[in-house]
Amino acid sequence: MNTVKLYGADWCPDCLRAKAYLKENNIAYEFIDVDLDKEATARVEAINNGKRIIPTILVNEKSYTNPDNTVLASVLGINDIAQVVLFGADWCPDCRRAKSFLTDNAVNFQFIDVDKYEWATDKVESINNGKRIIPTLLINGDPYTNPDNELLRELLQIDVAKEHKVFDTIIIGGGAAGLTTSIYAQRDRFDSLILERTTIGGNAFLTEKIENYPGFTEISGPKLMSRMEEQALTYGATIKTGEEVVSIRKENQLFHIKTKGNEFLGKTVVLSTGSTYRKLGIPNEEELIGSGIHFCATCDGAFYRDRDVIVIGGGNSALEEGIFLAGFCKSVKIVHRSESFKASETYIEKIPTIENMETYMNKSSLEFVENEKGFFKGVRVKDNKTGLESLIEADGAFVFIGLRPNTKSFDGLVNLNNRGFITTEGLGETSVKGIFAAGDCREGAIAQVAAATGEGVLASYGIRSFLKV
Ligand SMILES: Cc1cc2nc3c(=O)[nH]c(=O)nc-3n(C[C@H](O)[C@H](O)[C@H](O)COP(=O)(O)OP(=O)(O)OC[C@H]3O[C@@H](n4cnc5c(N)ncnc54)[C@H](O)[C@@H]3O)c2cc1C
């Protein structure tokens, strides 16, 4: 898996030290004796600007000149408990979540970017029965596909530290609404804690380009959200990622917020958990998720450069993401069950001008179809007018058919409407005093970044009036 080459000599103490360390940690490596191989000496000199320094170690072709054992541990993911290798990519939210969890807990790990090394994608596919799922981790050689923080904690024997501090407000969800609430609360001198189950930024972080956030004609989602995060931190917010809130109870005027491995205390709570992509619920959807079926073009689109994709849906998200995919995919086929799109005119007008895009209207998706090797082949659809069935083929499909609120953990705590959205009044007050809601998880939210930030401001005013009583 790792290619480790050690250029050294038997008379060199640091070479012996490095060799012993690799051996102790069961790291396979190739030893190249510079005394026996003239080309090796030239290679060492080329790496080290003409100097003959050994050991020079190459890990997956990246060079390290006489690295000490701490550097080797970090580069190769060696710890007391386990050796950790993380296959991932910078654009993948769960990879960032796993990386920050390991970093926050001072676990050495080796990060292998699947975009940089072709062999890494092959390795990920072989571990996951042909599926390209990241992050995939190897812990002491054993594979784990997208393990959550709780499992990582268990496998790496990380202590669960209990947090006893009482925060003025605990904000659940680190998207636009949660970050804005925190910025305003901090400026009001209220101590805020943001608990985020993955990484900061929410859905806006997954958006390649935002063109309707006031003040910016165009800004990338990650950039905008990183700025909001930076602003919240500047004013003193505490942010904890990889903390999924599972329950909330009130005791002695304090809210006890339970995550999968911790408990936090707050005087008020803001629910800003946003929404998640809806699935079609048709045969083979679950089986092909990650290896043909996707819900986020910014996250997974890169796998389909110069290939054919299907986009299912007819709203703003479907058209926006379809246009984004058309920028680098060979072709994009938009499949929609109705006769017309339910999207902004700007997108609708743009579609016919894009050469590599075709539309399939009035087509209901019946099932996803696999080829003989079990890989994605296409979607079988029924024409709603003629009743005729056909197969639309491509290399992958992106499903954009709406959102469902992330409010399951709050069912029975605060009032929800029949679609699961949190009902509120005035300043985002929910049915429980001291608990507020803001952003896409709230009934009536219009699912835009600017609107979510505005709702965050409202919730901060709610906190202020509640705490100052
Ligand atoms: C594909 C796509 C494109 C978009 N394009 C645009 C655009 O161009 N312009 C625009 O204005 N808007 C756009 N939007 C909408 C915009 O992204 C959202 O309206 C906005 O992100 C909502 O912010 P939020 O804070 O309410 O929720 P989110 O951004 O969804 O953030 C909620 C956060 O809560 C976390 N969370 C959920 N449950 C828990 C839990 N139990 N514990 C801890 N954390 C939890 C989630 O991980 C998430 O990070 C787009 C949305 C999508 C999906």
The ligand as an SDF file (V2000), in Angstrom:
LIG
                    3D

 53 58  0  0  0  0  0  0  0  0999 V2000
  -26.8640   21.7200   -3.7420 C   0  0  0  0  0  0  0  0  0  0  0  0
  -27.2460   22.9840   -3.0420 C   0  0  0  0  0  0  0  0  0  0  0  0
  -26.9730   24.2190   -3.6350 C   0  0  0  0  0  0  0  0  0  0  0  0
  -27.3380   25.4110   -2.9840 C   0  0  0  0  0  0  0  0  0  0  0  0
  -27.0570   26.6320   -3.5730 N   0  0  0  0  0  0  0  0  0  0  0  0
  -27.3740   27.7630   -2.9200 C   0  0  0  0  0  0  0  0  0  0  0  0
  -27.0540   29.0470   -3.4740 C   0  0  0  0  0  0  0  0  0  0  0  0
  -26.4730   29.1500   -4.5450 O   0  0  0  0  0  0  0  0  0  0  0  0
  -27.4280   30.1480   -2.7740 N   0  0  0  0  0  0  0  0  0  0  0  0
  -28.0920   30.0820   -1.5870 C   0  0  0  0  0  0  0  0  0  0  0  0
  -28.3850   31.1210   -0.9910 O   0  0  0  0  0  0  0  0  0  0  0  0
  -28.3850   28.8730   -1.0380 N   0  0  0  0  0  0  0  0  0  0  0  0
  -28.0550   27.7330   -1.6710 C   0  0  0  0  0  0  0  0  0  0  0  0
  -28.3660   26.5250   -1.1140 N   0  0  0  0  0  0  0  0  0  0  0  0
  -29.1180   26.4940    0.1450 C   0  0  0  0  0  0  0  0  0  0  0  0
  -28.2180   26.7510    1.3420 C   0  0  0  0  0  0  0  0  0  0  0  0
  -27.0640   25.9440    1.2670 O   0  0  0  0  0  0  0  0  0  0  0  0
  -28.9710   26.4930    2.6160 C   0  0  0  0  0  0  0  0  0  0  0  0
  -30.1610   27.2400    2.6100 O   0  0  0  0  0  0  0  0  0  0  0  0
  -28.1810   26.8570    3.8480 C   0  0  0  0  0  0  0  0  0  0  0  0
  -26.9790   26.1270    3.8510 O   0  0  0  0  0  0  0  0  0  0  0  0
  -28.9670   26.5700    5.1140 C   0  0  0  0  0  0  0  0  0  0  0  0
  -28.1690   26.8050    6.2250 O   0  0  0  0  0  0  0  0  0  0  0  0
  -28.5050   26.1150    7.6420 P   0  0  0  0  0  0  0  0  0  0  0  0
  -27.4730   26.6130    8.5670 O   0  0  0  0  0  0  0  0  0  0  0  0
  -29.9150   26.3020    7.9710 O   0  0  0  0  0  0  0  0  0  0  0  0
  -28.3550   24.5530    7.3990 O   0  0  0  0  0  0  0  0  0  0  0  0
  -27.1600   23.6900    6.8490 P   0  0  0  0  0  0  0  0  0  0  0  0
  -26.3000   24.4650    5.9410 O   0  0  0  0  0  0  0  0  0  0  0  0
  -27.7780   22.4530    6.3230 O   0  0  0  0  0  0  0  0  0  0  0  0
  -26.3150   23.3620    8.1630 O   0  0  0  0  0  0  0  0  0  0  0  0
  -26.8230   22.4960    9.1520 C   0  0  0  0  0  0  0  0  0  0  0  0
  -25.6650   21.8390    9.8660 C   0  0  0  0  0  0  0  0  0  0  0  0
  -26.1710   21.0970   10.9680 O   0  0  0  0  0  0  0  0  0  0  0  0
  -25.4440   19.8890   11.0890 C   0  0  0  0  0  0  0  0  0  0  0  0
  -26.2700   18.9230   11.8240 N   0  0  0  0  0  0  0  0  0  0  0  0
  -27.4040   18.2970   11.4250 C   0  0  0  0  0  0  0  0  0  0  0  0
  -27.8780   17.4870   12.4120 N   0  0  0  0  0  0  0  0  0  0  0  0
  -27.0160   17.5970   13.4400 C   0  0  0  0  0  0  0  0  0  0  0  0
  -26.9630   17.0200   14.7440 C   0  0  0  0  0  0  0  0  0  0  0  0
  -27.9060   16.1590   15.1680 N   0  0  0  0  0  0  0  0  0  0  0  0
  -25.9350   17.3560   15.5530 N   0  0  0  0  0  0  0  0  0  0  0  0
  -24.9750   18.2310   15.1500 C   0  0  0  0  0  0  0  0  0  0  0  0
  -24.9770   18.8110   13.9150 N   0  0  0  0  0  0  0  0  0  0  0  0
  -25.9930   18.5140   13.0840 C   0  0  0  0  0  0  0  0  0  0  0  0
  -25.2130   19.4990    9.6340 C   0  0  0  0  0  0  0  0  0  0  0  0
  -24.1090   18.6160    9.5170 O   0  0  0  0  0  0  0  0  0  0  0  0
  -24.9370   20.8530    8.9850 C   0  0  0  0  0  0  0  0  0  0  0  0
  -23.5640   21.1770    8.9730 O   0  0  0  0  0  0  0  0  0  0  0  0
  -27.9980   25.3400   -1.7400 C   0  0  0  0  0  0  0  0  0  0  0  0
  -28.2490   24.0990   -1.1440 C   0  0  0  0  0  0  0  0  0  0  0  0
  -27.8800   22.9280   -1.7860 C   0  0  0  0  0  0  0  0  0  0  0  0
  -28.1630   21.6190   -1.1210 C   0  0  0  0  0  0  0  0  0  0  0  0
  1  2  1  0
  2  3  1  0
  2 52  2  0
  3  4  2  0
  4  5  1  0
  4 50  1  0
  5  6  2  0
  6  7  1  0
  6 13  1  0
  7  8  2  0
  7  9  1  0
  9 10  1  0
 10 11  2  0
 10 12  1  0
 12 13  2  0
 13 14  1  0
 14 15  1  0
 14 50  1  0
 15 16  1  0
 16 17  1  0
 16 18  1  0
 18 19  1  0
 18 20  1  0
 20 21  1  0
 20 22  1  0
 22 23  1  0
 23 24  1  0
 24 25  2  0
 24 26  1  0
 24 27  1  0
 27 28  1  0
 28 29  2  0
 28 30  1  0
 28 31  1  0
 31 32  1  0
 32 33  1  0
 33 34  1  0
 33 48  1  0
 34 35  1  0
 35 36  1  0
 35 46  1  0
 36 37  1  0
 36 45  1  0
 37 38  2  0
 38 39  1  0
 39 40  1  0
 39 45  2  0
 40 41  1  0
 40 42  2  0
 42 43  1  0
 43 44  2  0
 44 45  1  0
 46 47  1  0
 46 48  1  0
 48 49  1  0
 50 51  2  0
 51 52  1  0
 52 53  1  0
M  END
$$$$
